[in-house]
Amino acid sequence: MTYPKNILIRNIGRLYGINEEPYSFKKGKALAVTGSAENQYLSLKNGLIDSYGADNQCNITEDSTLLDAEGGIVMPTYIDSHTHIVFAASRDEEFVLRLKGATYEEIAESGGGILNSAKKLEVTSHDDLYKSAKKRLDQMIAMGTGSVEIKSGYGLTFDAEIKMLEVIKQLKATTDADIKATFLGAHAIPTRIKDNRHLYIDTIINKMLPYVAEKQLADYCDVFCDKGFYTVEETANILNAAKSLGLKAKIHANELDVSGGVQVGIAHQAISVDHLECTTEAEWKVLSESNTIPTLLPGTSFYLRIPYAEARSMIDYGLGVVLASDFNPGSTPSGSMHLIQSLGCIYQRMLPTETFNATTYNAAAALEIQDRVGSITVGKQANIQVLKSLTSLNQIPYYYGSNPTDITILKGKIQQDLNSKF
């Protein structure tokens, strides 16, 4: 990596994400509104956004590193608020099983799915987990992502869950990306005690959570509250314990059924409820009356061939939404937020401006970092991506499957030599 003190980006065809108003989570029609301007420059100083404006009015100083946007677009980096990128190995064998007709639930019931990842992770060293996760993170950065939430949940034992969280802690210390850690011990019930599930839940509440809180290994506590996983009552008990230890709630909710996960998440002041492939107007109503953020994961629907969350109906109802990748080995093995925008447009009937805000401006709130990233605002952190080949925001979802990000800048530092291979 190089660490220039000041960066001056010139010849910007269009600068997107401009916002100098007080932060306000975008809902309903406002989700389609994003500030932009043509023929701009953008000045970054000491890791922060210093100024922007008409290109012919920029002030070039000798200590500036000049970058030419070549008439392309410049915008904030993405905020990916739901990922599972610390894992031991792929689950490509399950991919083939699904092609032969097996469902996600059937694979999980036979010991596959999350339990498969847990088995592999238990015998994988901290160093190997770190190295593979770092490669995935670097690839995400190369594709324009600057802020990431990373969950545990493939451990399902005390030692393995803590190992995952310590890997996330090491990632925080060795990257310029913003990282939030989430404890997801309640991701599945281990096979060895599936007939005595209360024993594992007791371990989460009385052993895992106190240690995680004491060592400050997580920012949030998540529970997979859904059909075949954790009940509403179990979820409430875990979140109550987490809250008493200072950990805020996030929820996997309503992926497989109308599970009550949305309601229990809201009741526990969850920062976000994520997935929402199965919702009704009842869920939209309680979400509209709360501060909990609906986070949609279209990559999961695409990969598993399950229904998509009804983004268009939610937005028309007046909700604001966030889009995230759910990058994980079983149901979404991709961290491309460019692709997530394509899926949001094509399958969820969102507009490009809406998917843009759902992966930048609104997404910042899902990680509680809206005060420092997510928009082009003077004084905010210089997390910027340059897309030289594109001239319009519409072209990000239009050219699906490609990576148009040429340069990623995080905290004012140009990210280079990133290993783009898994």
N, C-alpha and C positions, 0 to 999 in steps of 0.2 A: 504494500500500500504506500501511497505518497500522501504527504500531509501538508498541502499548501496553506499558507496563512490566509490568503485571500484568493477568491476565484471570481472571475468575471465571465459570464456566459453571454455571448453576443449572437446577433443574427438569428434570434428566436422568431420563427414564423408566427407562432401563437403560444402565449404563456397561459396555462390553465390552472385554476384553483385559487385565483386571487380573492382574498377576503380580508378586509380590514375592519369589519364590523365585530361587535362582541360575539363570542361563540354562541351558536344556537343550533342544536341538533336538528337536522333537516327532516321534515315530515311531509307527507302528502305531496302536493304540487311543488313545494319548496325543494324537494329532493331532486328535481330536474333543473334547478338553477345553479349555475356555477360561473364565477367571474372569470373573464378571460380578456386578453388584449393582444393585438397584432403587432408585429415588428418591435419586439421588446429586447431589453437586456435584463440580466439578473445578476446582482452583485452579492457575493457571500463573503462575510468577514468574521474571522474568529469563530467559525463554526455556526454562525447565525445568518439569517437572511437580512441583508443590510439595506438594500434598495432595489427597485426595478422601475422600468419606465421606457419611454421611446428610445429605440436603439441609437438614434442620432444625437441623443442628449446624454449618453453615458460618459462617465469620467474615467479614463484609463490611467491607472497609476503604475509605476514601475514595479511595485511589489505584487501585482496581480498576475495570477495564472490565467491566461486567456483560453477559453473554450469556444469553438465555433459550432453552433447548433445547426448550421447549414440550412436554415429555413424550416427546420422541423419544429416539433413541439417540445415544450419543457413543462414539467408538472411535479407535484409532490410524489415521493415514493409511496408505495402501497403500505397499508397496515393490515396484516393478516392476523386476525384476532382469534383464530381457532385452528391449532395444528397439533399433531402428534409425531414430530419428526425425530424423536429419540426412540429408535427401535432397532432390534438386533438383525433382522433379515426380512427379505420380501416374503409375500405370501402368494407368489405367482401360481402355485399349485391350486389354490382356492379359486383363482381367476379361471382356470380350466374347468374346475368343478361347476362353477356357475354357468359356463358356456354349455355344459352338459345338462343343465337344468336345475342344479341345486340352488336353493334360496339361501340368503344370508342367515336366516334363522336356523335352517337345517344344518348348515355348516357349523354354526355356533353350538348347536345342541350335540353335535358329534365330536366336540372337543377342538374344533377349529376356531377361526375368528380370533377374538381377543385372547382366548386361552392359548391358542397356538403361538401368538406373539409372546405371551408371558413365559411359555416353556422355553422359547429360544432366548429370551432376554436373561432369564435366570442364570444361564451358563455363559453369558457373554461378559467380558471384562469391562470395567469402567472406561479404560483407554480405547477399546474397540468401539464402544457405544459413542464415545465422544468423537472419534475420527469420522465415523459414518454420518453422525448428525451434523458435524461441521461441514461436510461436503454438501449435504442437503441444504443447509442454511446458506452456504456460499452460492449455490445455484439459485436459490430464491432471491438473494441480493442481486445477482447478475440479471435477474428478470424484473428488477425494479422494486423489490420489497425491502422496506427499511425498518419495520417494526413487526415483531412476531410474538404471539403467545404460544408457549409450548407446554404440553400437559405430560404428567406421568400417566400411569394407568396400565402399562404393560408389565408391571412387576407382580402385583397381587400377593406379595409377601412384604413384610417390613423391610428386609434387607434390599430387595430388588426395587421397591418403590423409592427408598432413600437413594439408592444408586442412581436411579433416573434423575431425581431432583438435583443430585450433586453434579451430574453431567450438565444439566441445564444451567446450574450455577457457574460451571466452568465456561460454558458457551457465552454467558453474560460477560465474563471477564476477558474474553478473547475475540470479541467482535465489536464493530462499531454500530451494529444493529441494536435497537431498543428491544429488550426481551422481558416479557412477563412470564412467570412460572405459575402453573396451576397444578395442585395436588388432585389427582383423579384415582385415588385408591379404590373408589367405588365405581369401577369401570365394568366389572363382571364379578361373579361369585366363583372363587377357585373350585375346580372339580373335586379336590380332595375333601372339601367340607360342604358340598352343595346341599346335602341333607340336613346340615346344621349351620345354615347361613348366618344365624345370629352370632355365631362364634367369630366369623370374619368381620362382621359389622362392629362387634365389640372391640376387635383388634384395631380397626380403623379409628374408632372413637377414643379408646383409652390408651392406645400406644402410638399409632402412626401420627394422628393429628397433634398431640402434645409435642412430639419430637419435631415435627415439621415446623410448628409455630416457634418452639424454643430456638431452633437453629436458623429460623428465618429463611426457609428453603422454598417458600411459595407465597405468592400474592393472593391466590384465590383457591377455593375448594370447589370441585365440580363433582357431580353425581350423574350417572347414566340412569335417569328416571324414565323407564319405558317398559313396554311389554317384554317379558322374559328377562328383565334385568332388575332394577331396584324399584320397589313400590313407593308410592307417595309418602307413606308413613316412615319407611326406612330412610328416604331422602330427607324428610323433615328432621329426623333424629340426628343424622350426620351433619346437616347444615346448622342445626342449633349448636352442636358441639364445636363446629368450626367457628361460628360467630363468637362464641364465648372465649375463643383463643385469638380473636382478631383477624380471622381469615374471611374475606368477602366471598359471596356465592356466585358461581356460574353453574349452568345446568345444561346437560344433554337432554332435550325434551322433544317428545312427539315425533320421533323419527319413524317408528314402526306402528304407532297407534295414537289415538287421542288419549294420552296416558295420565293427564292431570299434572304433567311436569311443568307446564307453563304456569299454572295456578300456584303450585308449591314454590316455584322459583320466585314469583312475584311476592308471595307471602313472606319470603325470606330476603327481600330486597336484593335479589340477584342482579348483578350488573348486566348480564345478558342471559337470554334463553336461546339455545342454539339447536339447529336442525329445522324443526317445525314443518316437516313434510306433511304431517297429519294435523291440521287445525280446522276449526270451524269459526264462525263469527263470534262464538262465545269467547274463544281465546283472543281474537282481535280486540274485542271490547275491553277485556281486562288489561290487555297490553296498552291500549289507548289511554287507560286511566292510571297508568303506572309510569315509573321512570326506567323500567327494565327494557333492555334493547333487544328486539328480535334480530337474530343473526342467522342468515340462511346459507346453506352449504350446497350449492348446485352441483359441485363436482361429485358428491356422494350419489345424488340422484342419477347423474349421467352414468357413473361407473357401475352402480348396482341395478340400474334400470328400474328404479322405484319412482313414484310420483314426486314432482318438484313442489317445493313450498310455493304457495300462491302469492308470489310477490306482487303481481299486478293488482290483485284484489286487495291485498294489505295496504298498498300505497294509496289506492283509490279510496280506501276506508279512512285514510288519514294518518296511517302509521309511517314512521321512518324505519328503514331497514339497513342492515349491514350485510355485506357478502364476505365470506372467508373461504379458505381453500379446504380445510379439514385434512390436510396432507397427512396420510397415514398408510401403513402397508397393506391394509385389508380392503378399504372401501374408497379410497381416494389417493392413489399413489402419484400425486402431482401437486407441486406448489406454485403453479403458474397462475398468477392473478390476472394476467392478460386473458387466459382461457376462461377463468371464472367470470370475467365480464362478458365474454362471448356467450357462455351458457346462460347468464342472467338475461341477456337480450333475447336470444333465440328461443329459449325454453320457458322463461319466466316473464316474457313480454315487457321487460324493462327497457327504458331508453338509455342510450350511451351516457348521457349526462347523469342519469340516475345510478348506473353501475359505477361511474367514476366517483360520485359522492359516497356511494356505499362501500367503496374500497379505500377511500382516503379520509375525507372530512368526517363522515359519520363513524367510520371504523375507528377513528382515534378515540371516540368516547367509549367504545367497547373495551378499551384497555386503559381508560382514564388518563390519557396522555394528550387530550385535545388542546391543552394549554401550550404545548410545545411542537406538535407536528400535525400534519393533515391538510395544510393549506399554505398558499403563498402569502405569508403575513410577515411584515417587518418585525424582527425580533424573535421569530420562531426558529427552531433548529433547522439547519441547512441540510435537510433530507430531500434530495432532488434527483429526478431522473430525466435524461435527455434522450429523445426518440427522434433521431435525425431524418428517418425515412418517411415519417408520417406528417401530414399537414392538417389533420382534423382529429378531434377526439373520437369521432365516429369510426375511424379506421382501426382503433384498438380492437373492438369486438368484431369488426368486419373481417379483418385478416386473422381468422381464428387459427390457433395452433402454432403461431410464430412467436418469436421473442424480439420485438422491435426496440427494446431498451439498449441503447449504445453505451451510455455512461450512467453509473449510479454513484451518487455523492451522499455520504452519511456523516452527519456532524461536521460538515465542511470538508470531508476527506474523500478524495477520489478513490473508489474501490477498484483495485486492479489485481490481475493474476488470480482471479477466482476460479477454483476448480469447478467446472460446470457438470462434471459427471457424478452420478450417484456412487 
